[in-house]
Amino acid sequence: MQLTITLADQHKTKPEDDKLGFGTLFTDHMFNMDYAPDKGWHNPRIEPYGPLSMDPATMVLHYGQGVFEGLKAYRNKEGGIQLFRPRENFKRLNYSCRKLCIPEVDEGFALEALKELIKLEKDWVPAAPGTSLYIRPTIIATDPFLGVRASHTYRFFIILSPVGAYYAEGFNPVKIMVTREHVRAVRNGVGDTKTLGNYAASLLAGEKAHAQGYTQVLWLDAIEQRYVEEVGAMNIFFVIDDVLVTPELSGSILPGITRDSVIRLARSWKMKVEERKISIDEVFEAHAAGKLTEIFGSGTAAVISPVGQLKYEDRVITIGEGKVGPVARKFFDAIMDIQYGRSPDGMGWTEPVQ
């Protein structure tokens, strides 16, 4: 396929690096590509960023047949731009496509198209410490049809958003709340995909947690409501007796790319890692016995998010005196140093854009 580029007539004013938030500002251009049964994926193009024209009956609006990804581009110490494990993102995008009956994309072509888009928008990649260019590839069903079936047509688009440092006020622990009142996903469903409804289903529990002063919700399994699964926007890790423990991928947990990076780094450092079922009771018992020394989450936005307080029903525990632990700090520094090119990438995870 031949990628075409149409330049915008007008350009937005680029914000100062210290004025960036998250997900509110977007660059001048976007990538678009269409799918039809008789043409397959076709007409790949970079064009001015703008609204999508949709029929009110467009299927994604009614049945949620859509998938997305999230990754970042980073300005390295030499001023170049690099991506962190982007091939894993497009691989996971196709996994989500298969689960949602969406035609798969050519992963290599999608990555090259993304690189061309970033090259065009290179001045939008911020350089201040902790800042980055957030990337949102998305595929939506576009048939104008009111009926429950897989769409025949689709739109694949990528938009870019310069974002500020996640920890603008310092790398500090968060408070999370365990919920049994709500469940997120069940095995053999779509809990392990990045699809629209997964996130809509988490909103009510999240609002209730916020109302009580907690940052996010920690979900338990939907069947027994005993076993820890993941936090709303990240996977979860526990340090128990110097062992790094994280819930196994059972089909209802998103296979996070940062999660995988943490596990691979840990094993390269000869840390003992266990991917297994872990009940919420085991977590509290380990804390009572003095064996639980750290809890932290992992995800694209925060990279590593230490947990200082955990609430479950009427019990509240403080982990590590509410301070950042050495294990979380080590992972945070190591991954960030690779992402920003401050240390050698011995894992082969970064990919240059320019």
C-alpha positions in Angstrom: 0.0 0.0 0.0 1.1 3.5 -0.8 0.9 6.0 2.1 -0.3 9.4 1.0 0.3 12.6 3.0 -1.8 15.7 2.9 -0.5 18.6 4.9 -2.6 20.9 7.1 -3.0 24.5 5.8 -3.0 25.9 9.3 -1.0 24.7 12.4 -1.9 24.9 16.0 0.2 26.7 18.6 2.4 24.2 20.3 2.2 24.4 24.1 5.1 24.9 26.4 6.4 21.7 28.0 5.5 22.8 31.5 1.9 23.5 30.4 1.1 19.9 29.3 -1.6 17.8 30.9 -2.8 14.4 29.6 -5.1 13.7 26.7 -6.3 17.2 26.0 -4.1 18.5 23.2 -3.7 16.9 19.8 -1.2 17.4 16.9 -1.9 18.8 13.5 -2.2 15.5 11.6 -3.5 12.0 12.1 -3.3 8.7 10.3 -6.4 7.1 8.7 -7.1 3.9 6.8 -10.3 2.1 5.8 -11.5 -1.4 5.5 -14.1 -2.9 3.1 -14.7 -6.5 2.3 -13.9 -6.2 -1.4 -10.8 -4.0 -0.8 -9.4 -5.1 2.5 -7.4 -2.4 4.3 -6.9 0.4 1.9 -6.3 4.1 1.4 -3.8 4.7 4.1 -3.2 8.4 4.6 -1.8 11.0 6.8 -4.0 14.1 6.8 -5.0 17.1 8.9 -6.4 16.2 12.3 -10.2 16.6 12.4 -13.6 15.2 13.3 -14.8 11.9 11.9 -18.1 12.1 10.0 -20.4 9.3 11.2 -24.0 8.2 10.5 -26.0 8.2 13.7 -26.5 4.4 13.1 -22.8 3.7 13.0 -22.3 0.4 14.7 -19.5 1.3 17.1 -21.9 3.8 18.7 -24.4 1.2 19.5 -22.5 -2.1 20.0 -19.1 -1.0 21.0 -17.2 -2.9 18.4 -13.9 -1.1 18.7 -10.3 -1.6 20.0 -7.4 0.6 20.8 -3.9 0.8 22.1 -1.7 3.2 24.0 2.0 3.8 23.7 4.4 6.7 23.7 7.3 8.4 21.8 10.2 9.8 23.8 12.8 12.4 23.2 16.1 10.9 24.0 19.2 12.6 25.4 20.6 13.2 21.9 17.4 14.9 20.8 16.2 12.0 18.7 12.8 10.3 19.0 12.3 6.7 20.0 9.4 4.3 20.7 9.2 1.7 23.5 8.3 -1.8 22.4 5.8 -0.6 19.7 5.7 -4.0 18.0 4.2 -5.5 21.1 1.4 -2.8 21.0 0.5 -3.7 17.4 0.7 -7.4 18.2 -1.8 -6.8 21.0 -4.0 -4.7 18.8 -4.4 -7.6 16.4 -5.1 -9.9 19.4 -7.9 -7.5 20.4 -9.1 -7.4 16.7 -9.4 -11.2 16.7 -11.5 -11.2 19.9 -13.8 -8.5 18.5 -14.2 -9.9 15.0 -12.3 -7.0 13.4 -10.0 -7.7 10.4 -6.3 -7.6 11.5 -3.9 -5.0 10.3 -0.4 -5.4 8.8 1.7 -4.8 12.0 4.8 -3.8 10.1 2.9 -1.4 7.8 1.1 0.1 10.8 4.4 0.8 12.6 5.9 2.4 9.5 2.9 4.6 9.1 3.1 5.6 12.7 6.8 6.5 12.3 6.0 8.7 9.3 3.3 10.4 11.3 5.6 11.1 14.2 8.3 12.4 11.8 5.8 14.8 10.4 4.9 15.9 13.9 8.4 15.7 15.4 8.2 19.2 16.8 5.3 18.1 19.0 7.4 15.6 20.9 8.3 17.5 24.2 11.8 17.4 25.6 11.2 18.3 29.3 11.9 15.4 31.8 9.1 13.0 32.1 7.1 14.4 29.1 6.3 12.4 26.0 4.1 12.1 23.0 1.1 9.8 23.7 0.0 7.6 20.8 -3.6 6.3 20.4 -4.2 3.7 17.6 -7.9 2.9 17.3 -10.1 0.8 15.1 -13.9 1.2 15.0 -16.8 -0.5 13.3 -18.3 1.9 10.7 -21.4 0.1 9.1 -24.5 2.2 9.5 -26.7 -0.6 10.8 -28.8 -1.4 13.8 -28.4 -5.1 14.3 -26.1 -7.2 16.4 -23.4 -8.6 14.1 -19.8 -7.8 13.2 -19.5 -4.8 11.0 -18.4 -5.1 7.4 -16.4 -1.8 7.3 -13.9 -0.3 9.6 -11.8 2.8 10.2 -8.3 2.6 11.6 -6.9 5.9 12.9 -3.9 7.1 15.0 -3.9 10.3 16.9 -1.0 11.9 18.8 -1.1 14.0 22.0 1.8 15.6 23.8 1.6 14.9 27.5 3.2 16.1 30.7 5.1 14.2 33.3 2.8 11.8 35.1 4.5 12.6 38.4 4.6 16.3 38.0 4.9 16.8 41.8 7.2 13.8 42.5 7.2 10.0 42.4 4.7 9.4 45.2 2.5 6.4 46.3 -1.2 6.3 45.5 -4.1 4.9 47.5 -6.3 2.1 46.0 -9.5 0.5 47.1 -10.6 -3.1 46.6 -14.1 -3.6 45.4 -16.4 -6.6 45.8 -19.5 -4.6 44.9 -18.5 -4.5 41.2 -16.7 -6.9 38.9 -14.8 -6.0 35.7 -14.4 -9.2 33.6 -14.6 -12.9 33.5 -12.3 -15.5 32.0 -13.0 -16.3 28.3 -14.6 -12.9 27.8 -12.9 -9.7 26.6 -11.2 -8.7 29.8 -7.8 -9.4 28.3 -8.4 -7.0 25.3 -8.3 -3.2 25.0 -11.9 -2.8 23.9 -14.3 0.1 24.6 -16.8 -1.6 27.0 -14.1 -2.8 29.4 -13.4 0.8 30.4 -17.0 1.9 30.5 -17.7 -1.0 32.9 -15.1 0.4 35.3 -16.4 3.9 35.7 -19.0 3.5 38.5 -16.6 1.7 40.8 -13.9 4.3 40.0 -16.2 7.1 40.9 -17.1 5.5 44.2 -13.4 5.0 45.0 -12.7 8.7 44.2 -15.5 9.8 46.5 -13.7 8.0 49.3 -10.3 9.6 48.5 -8.8 6.6 46.6 -7.1 7.0 43.3 -8.1 3.7 41.6 -10.0 0.4 42.1 -8.3 -3.0 42.6 -10.5 -5.6 40.9 -11.0 -9.2 42.2 -12.0 -12.1 40.1 -15.6 -12.2 39.0 -16.4 -15.7 40.1 -15.1 -16.2 43.6 -14.3 -12.6 44.3 -11.2 -13.7 46.2 -8.3 -13.4 43.8 -6.6 -10.2 42.8 -6.7 -9.3 39.1 -5.6 -5.8 38.2 -6.1 -2.1 38.9 -8.3 0.1 36.7 -5.4 1.4 34.6 -2.5 -0.9 35.4 -1.4 -4.4 36.4 -0.4 -5.0 40.0 2.7 -6.4 41.8 3.4 -7.4 45.3 6.8 -7.9 47.0 6.3 -10.7 49.6 9.3 -12.2 51.3 11.5 -10.7 48.7 9.5 -12.4 45.9 7.9 -10.4 43.2 4.3 -11.8 42.9 1.8 -10.8 40.2 -1.5 -12.3 39.2 -1.2 -14.8 36.4 -2.8 -14.1 33.0 -6.0 -16.0 33.2 -7.9 -14.6 30.3 -9.6 -11.8 32.3 -6.4 -9.6 32.9 -4.9 -7.3 30.3 -1.5 -8.6 29.3 0.3 -5.3 30.0 3.5 -4.5 28.0 4.9 -2.7 31.0 3.9 -5.7 33.1 5.9 -7.9 30.8 8.8 -5.5 30.9 8.9 -5.6 34.7 8.9 -9.4 34.7 11.7 -9.6 32.1 13.8 -7.1 34.0 13.3 -8.8 37.3 14.4 -12.1 35.9 17.4 -10.5 34.2 18.3 -9.2 37.7 17.9 -12.7 39.2 14.9 -11.7 41.2 12.4 -14.5 42.1 9.2 -13.9 40.2 5.9 -15.7 40.6 3.0 -15.3 38.2 0.1 -17.0 40.1 -3.2 -16.7 41.8 -3.0 -14.4 44.9 -6.0 -13.9 47.0 -6.8 -10.6 48.7 -6.7 -12.5 52.1 -3.2 -13.6 51.3 -2.2 -10.0 50.7 -3.6 -8.8 54.1 -2.2 -11.8 55.9 1.3 -11.2 54.4 1.0 -7.6 55.6 0.0 -8.7 59.1 3.0 -11.0 59.2 5.4 -8.3 58.1 6.2 -10.1 54.9 4.5 -7.6 52.5 7.0 -4.8 51.9 5.7 -3.2 48.6 2.8 -3.0 46.2 3.1 -1.2 42.9 1.2 -1.0 39.6 2.6 -0.9 36.1 1.2 0.7 33.0 2.0 2.9 30.0 0.9 6.2 31.6 2.6 6.0 35.0 5.2 3.3 34.1 5.4 2.3 37.8 2.9 3.5 40.4 3.7 2.7 44.1 0.8 1.9 46.3 1.0 3.4 49.8 -2.4 2.5 51.1 -4.9 -0.4 50.4 -8.5 -0.5 51.5 -10.6 -3.7 51.6 -14.0 -3.6 53.1 -13.5 -2.1 56.6 -9.7 -2.8 56.7 -7.0 -0.3 55.6 -3.3 -1.1 55.5 -0.3 1.2 54.9 2.5 -0.4 52.9 6.1 0.6 53.5 5.1 3.4 55.8 3.4 5.0 52.8 6.7 5.7 51.0 8.1 4.6 47.7 9.9 1.2 48.1 13.3 0.3 46.7 11.9 -2.3 44.3 9.4 0.0 42.7 12.0 2.8 42.5 14.5 0.4 40.8 11.9 -0.6 38.1 10.8 2.9 37.6 14.3 4.2 37.1 15.4 1.3 34.9 12.4 1.5 32.5 12.4 5.3 32.3 16.1 5.3 31.6 15.6 2.9 28.7 12.6 4.8 27.3 14.4 8.1 27.3 17.8 6.7 26.1 19.6 7.6 29.3 21.0 4.1 29.7 21.9 1.3 27.2 18.9 -0.8 26.0 20.2 -4.3 26.8 16.7 -5.7 26.2 16.3 -4.4 22.6 13.1 -2.6 23.5 13.5 0.8 21.9 13.0 1.6 18.3 14.2 4.8 16.7 11.9 7.1 14.8 14.3 9.7 13.7 
